[in-house]
Amino acid sequence: MMSINDLVIRGGRVVSDTDVFEADVAVSDGRIVAVGPNLPAGKREIDASGQLVMPGGVDTHCHVEQLSGMGRMSADDWYSASVSAAFGGTTTIVPFAAQHKGADLRQVADDYAALAAAKSVIDYSYHLIVTGTDSKTLEQDLPQLIKEGITSFKIYMTYEQLKLDDYQILDVLSVAAREQALVMVHAENNDVIRWISEKLLSSGHVAPHFHGVSHSHLAESEATNRAIALSRVLDVPILIVHVSAQDALTTIAAARRRGAPIYAETCPHYLTLTGDKMEKPDMEGAKYCCSPPLRDGQAQEALWSALSDGVLQVVSSDHAPYTFDAKGKLPHGDKTTFAKVANGVPGIEARLPLLFSEGVGKGRLSLPEFVALGITNHARLYGMYPRKGVIAEGSDADIAIWNPDVEVVLSTDMLHDRVGYTPYEGMVVKGWPQTVISAGDIIIENGTMYAQAGRGRFIARGTPGPCTEECAVSEQAQFLRTITKI
């Protein structure tokens, strides 16, 4: 007797990172069991005629239930963030367990894992934010957590409460080289930002607009160049997060042409918004303050070109949700200077629709490029492929069925986060996921959520893709790797 699948999606156009083709997709026991024409019946069937059947989104840079370096708690916890992500077609998120100065990394990770397990409605993993380079962190906790499937971590070159100096960065990179983990780098020159900020503040230039002035594109490009140089000491892969500036892009492109294992991401706000938003009156400009800051239209077009040219590999939300009040963005109300505004903008739900509408809809990206940049490359880079990021036999049944023609007006009221505003208010996007499936369960259909807190699963990640690819290791780097003792 012919087996009956749990679910069959029929008649849609399946999109991968390389191809678009018509096929049915069969699901059983939470996995994809077949992709092809005329598949056997399912206990439930979905007619996807005229729609796009895509892998569930993967967002590998978002901040969830996290205390910032400035002491601001994000507005979204694991429940609200995961719900919001799901409504935007994302079925796996990877936020950050942040080690603040002096904290025990093992305890930080365990506490964060407990929050996620209790609340997330979709599958998840997490990165570490490493601020300590003491022997326990580097010799015990970090290697053990990598073995447990937390195979990536982030370091900062700015923010007094989080930053590492170059010596400390080399220590962290040596652990990554030995343990095959991927290091994410927030690349901005702290002293350049601090110097400009002090001069601005002492001259009375305190409005949100001056946040962009203080975070000069030169601070980003210098730190990007330095991060790449430090990585080359050991020839270890790194990923530069939230790239915003042309000079930084040029540096990354040059390193990649030399064969260096350098990877990079950008975010929807850099692709769709410009720095003049910070000039809005009555502190409204603070809603658009993020680091690095929004740039100009020329930088924006350079970012789109870098996506199609392969200089940038992923588009992440960098969802940083702070309410527009004293608990979030404005700790001192309307007296808050640009230097005290909580950095970051929300966008976990709008990420994929914005990339689809502004990329595919305006001819900047093909459908496969959209899937690569928003979904598949994330899974490959961070050790989740092919379990995540692809519609293929054996992969998790994480699927988003998109109506490519529906128009949606972005607004605070229609989004599902807890921030209370969106920087994309009033923007019209064309294309939105109508049905979202996570591990074989239909969790969103017809605008309704069918998922409970805690249904999401922790995904222990394997070796990141960049750490498995062959790249040249210089004789000096090889020697330094062998003598490094952490």
Secondary structure as the mmCIF struct_conf table of DSSP 4:
data_model
#
loop_
_struct_conf.conf_type_id
_struct_conf.id
_struct_conf.beg_label_comp_id
_struct_conf.beg_label_asym_id
_struct_conf.beg_label_seq_id
_struct_conf.end_label_comp_id
_struct_conf.end_label_asym_id
_struct_conf.end_label_seq_id
STRN STRN1 ASN A 5 VAL A 15
BEND BEND1 ASP A 17 THR A 18
STRN STRN2 VAL A 20 SER A 28
TURN_TY1_P TURN_TY1_P1 ASP A 29 GLY A 30
STRN STRN3 ARG A 31 GLY A 36
BEND BEND2 PRO A 37 ASN A 38
HELX_LH_PP_P HELX_LH_PP_P1 LEU A 39 ALA A 41
STRN STRN4 GLY A 42 ASP A 47
TURN_TY1_P TURN_TY1_P2 SER A 49 GLY A 50
BEND BEND3 GLN A 51 GLN A 51
STRN STRN5 LEU A 52 PRO A 55
HELX_LH_PP_P HELX_LH_PP_P2 GLY A 56 GLY A 56
STRN STRN6 GLY A 57 ASP A 59
STRN STRN7 CYS A 62 CYS A 62
BEND BEND4 GLU A 65 GLU A 65
STRN STRN8 LEU A 67 LEU A 67
TURN_TY1_P TURN_TY1_P3 GLY A 69 MET A 70
BEND BEND5 GLY A 71 GLY A 71
HELX_LH_PP_P HELX_LH_PP_P3 ARG A 72 ARG A 72
STRN STRN9 MET A 73 MET A 73
HELX_LH_PP_P HELX_LH_PP_P4 SER A 74 SER A 74
BEND BEND6 ALA A 75 ALA A 75
HELX_RH_AL_P HELX_RH_AL_P1 TRP A 78 PHE A 87
TURN_TY1_P TURN_TY1_P4 GLY A 88 GLY A 89
STRN STRN10 THR A 90 ILE A 93
STRN STRN11 PHE A 96 ALA A 98
TURN_TY1_P TURN_TY1_P5 LYS A 101 GLY A 102
HELX_RH_AL_P HELX_RH_AL_P2 LEU A 105 LYS A 119
BEND BEND7 VAL A 121 ILE A 122
STRN STRN12 ASP A 123 TYR A 124
STRN STRN13 HIS A 127 ILE A 129
BEND BEND8 ASP A 134 ASP A 134
HELX_RH_AL_P HELX_RH_AL_P3 SER A 135 SER A 135
HELX_RH_PI_P HELX_RH_PI_P1 LYS A 136 ASP A 141
HELX_RH_AL_P HELX_RH_AL_P4 LEU A 142 LYS A 147
TURN_TY1_P TURN_TY1_P6 GLU A 148 GLY A 149
STRN STRN14 SER A 152 TYR A 156
BEND BEND9 MET A 157 THR A 158
TURN_TY1_P TURN_TY1_P7 GLU A 160 LEU A 162
STRN STRN15 LYS A 163 LYS A 163
HELX_RH_AL_P HELX_RH_AL_P5 ASP A 166 GLU A 179
TURN_TY1_P TURN_TY1_P8 GLN A 180 GLN A 180
STRN STRN16 LEU A 182 HIS A 186
HELX_RH_AL_P HELX_RH_AL_P6 ASN A 190 SER A 202
TURN_TY1_P TURN_TY1_P9 SER A 203 GLY A 204
BEND BEND10 ALA A 207 ALA A 207
TURN_TY1_P TURN_TY1_P10 PRO A 208 PRO A 208
HELX_RH_AL_P HELX_RH_AL_P7 HIS A 209 SER A 214
BEND BEND11 HIS A 215 HIS A 215
HELX_RH_AL_P HELX_RH_AL_P8 HIS A 217 LEU A 234
TURN_TY1_P TURN_TY1_P11 ASP A 235 ASP A 235
STRN STRN17 ILE A 238 ILE A 240
BEND BEND12 HIS A 242 HIS A 242
HELX_RH_AL_P HELX_RH_AL_P9 GLN A 246 ARG A 257
TURN_TY1_P TURN_TY1_P12 ARG A 258 GLY A 259
STRN STRN18 ILE A 262 THR A 266
HELX_RH_AL_P HELX_RH_AL_P10 PRO A 268 THR A 272
HELX_RH_3T_P HELX_RH_3T_P1 GLY A 275 GLU A 279
TURN_TY1_P TURN_TY1_P13 PRO A 281 MET A 283
HELX_RH_3T_P HELX_RH_3T_P2 GLU A 284 TYR A 288
BEND BEND13 SER A 291 PRO A 292
HELX_LH_PP_P HELX_LH_PP_P5 PRO A 293 LEU A 294
HELX_RH_AL_P HELX_RH_AL_P11 GLY A 297 ASP A 309
TURN_TY1_P TURN_TY1_P14 GLY A 310 GLY A 310
BEND BEND14 VAL A 311 VAL A 311
STRN STRN19 VAL A 314 VAL A 315
STRN STRN20 HIS A 319 HIS A 319
BEND BEND15 PHE A 324 ASP A 325
TURN_TY1_P TURN_TY1_P15 ALA A 326 LYS A 329
TURN_TY1_P TURN_TY1_P16 PRO A 331 HIS A 332
HELX_RH_3T_P HELX_RH_3T_P3 GLY A 333 LYS A 335
TURN_TY1_P TURN_TY1_P17 PHE A 338 LYS A 340
BEND BEND16 VAL A 341 VAL A 341
HELX_LH_PP_P HELX_LH_PP_P6 ALA A 342 ASN A 343
STRN STRN21 VAL A 345 VAL A 345
TURN_TY1_P TURN_TY1_P18 ILE A 348 ALA A 350
HELX_RH_AL_P HELX_RH_AL_P12 ARG A 351 LEU A 355
HELX_RH_PI_P HELX_RH_PI_P2 PHE A 356 VAL A 360
TURN_TY1_P TURN_TY1_P19 GLY A 361 GLY A 363
BEND BEND17 ARG A 364 LEU A 365
HELX_RH_AL_P HELX_RH_AL_P13 LEU A 367 VAL A 371
HELX_RH_PI_P HELX_RH_PI_P3 ALA A 372 THR A 376
HELX_RH_AL_P HELX_RH_AL_P14 ASN A 377 LEU A 381
TURN_TY1_P TURN_TY1_P20 TYR A 382 GLY A 383
TURN_TY1_P TURN_TY1_P21 TYR A 385 ARG A 387
BEND BEND18 LYS A 388 GLY A 389
BEND BEND19 ALA A 392 ALA A 392
TURN_TY1_P TURN_TY1_P22 GLU A 393 GLY A 394
BEND BEND20 SER A 395 SER A 395
STRN STRN22 ASP A 396 ASP A 396
STRN STRN23 ILE A 399 VAL A 409
TURN_TY1_P TURN_TY1_P23 THR A 412 MET A 414
BEND BEND21 ASP A 417 GLY A 420
TURN_TY1_P TURN_TY1_P24 PRO A 423 GLY A 426
STRN STRN24 VAL A 428 SER A 438
TURN_TY1_P TURN_TY1_P25 ALA A 439 GLY A 440
STRN STRN25 ASP A 441 GLU A 445
TURN_TY1_P TURN_TY1_P26 ASN A 446 GLY A 447
STRN STRN26 THR A 448 MET A 449
TURN_TY1_P TURN_TY1_P27 ALA A 453 GLY A 454
STRN STRN27 PHE A 458 PHE A 458
BEND BEND22 THR A 463 THR A 463
HELX_RH_AL_P HELX_RH_AL_P15 GLY A 465 THR A 468
BEND BEND23 GLU A 469 GLU A 469
HELX_RH_AL_P HELX_RH_AL_P16 GLU A 475 ILE A 483
#
